[in-house]
Amino acid sequence: MTMTLNRRGFLAGTTALLAAPAILCLPRGAQAAVVMTLGHNAAPGNPRGIAADEFARLVAEKTGGEYSVRVAGAEQLGNEQSLLTSLRTGAIDMTINSQGSCAALVPEIATLGLPFLFDTSDAAFKVLEGDTGKALTERFASINMVPLGWWDNGIRQITNSKRPINKVADLAGLTIRTPSDPMTIDIFRTLGANTEQISFGELYIALQQGVVDGQENPLTNIASSKLYEVNPFISMSGHKWEVSPFLISQIRWTRFNDTQKTAIQEAADAATRMQRGLIKQAEAKHLETFKANANLKINEVDKDDFRKASAPVAELWKAKPFGEFVSNLIAATKA
């Protein structure tokens, strides 16, 4: 069963539970489901949200109603940084978070977004199924989080309100919103753009009011949050790929017995497959829809120009304390 929860309702419900009597009126022999909370930032209709709802349904099914999941999307329980903090403390049980926000806790994960490292999502997942994924899982475990799956946040494109971006020089003078992801910031500063870090939930208004000229996101996010309404120039740069880690609090995970862990993981695996499939379908559909919209201007960028200009970013990241991880990742993409 999928339940929708907002931030006010979550806090009010928590207070009510603390104040309520310990005895619940249940039929004889019945047992109340253990309710878990899953928070994310995606807008309604986004593949992330659809798959999160499917995960909730599967958890109830596979545990025979022993567990249920409340899903709170669209930053109802706070932005991604606050969701990660809540996850570490056990205030929420799960989150599907962005690569950029996770990089504040596990810096290595930002390396997956090296410019033009992956041409397709399938190529990225192949690498994550190997030593790269194992190493990242160990790093998350060290901060009390357990990855249940690697979800697809797509190949990212550039939008803006001023002009088509054909070559790197066209970015000069533009202010581009990026997530608080050090890799994305490094890429756009290397390409000569100004950058501002703004919460995704506040992005539409920031674009509408001209606080920033443009942003970069996969087509699914551009479509579900209607960013094209205020950014009619969509330049297919494909400059980076990003993962969305599906994380569960280690506090919650350790409370499951082996049978329960298997059920939760099976539900997560099925939801992961759904989300990845939905992203593929959505990307193709949205590109077709955008091209058919006379109010939008879609163009391909000179990728050779972009690759050459962004090449220094890889060397910059190899010089970081986890440079060995960076080198091993790059090598894995060529294996």
Buried (B, 14 or more C-beta within 10 A) or exposed (E): EBBEBBBEBBEEBEEEEEEEEEEEEEEEEEEEBBBBBBBBBBBEBBBBBBBBBBBBBBBBEBBEBBBBBBBBBBBBBBBBBBBBEBBBEEBBBBBBBBBBBBBBBBBBBBBBBBBBBBEEBEEBBBBBEEEBBEBBBEBBEEBBBBBBBBBBBBBBBBBBBEBBBEEBEBBEEBBBBBBBBBBBBBBBBBBBBBBBEBBBBEBBEBBEEEBBBBBBBBBBBBBBBEBBEBBBBBBBBBBBBBBBBBBBBBBBBEEBEEEBBEBBBEBBBBBBEBBBEBBBEBBEEBBEEBEEEEEBEBEEBBBEBBEEBBEEBBEEBBEBEBEEBBBBBBEBBEE
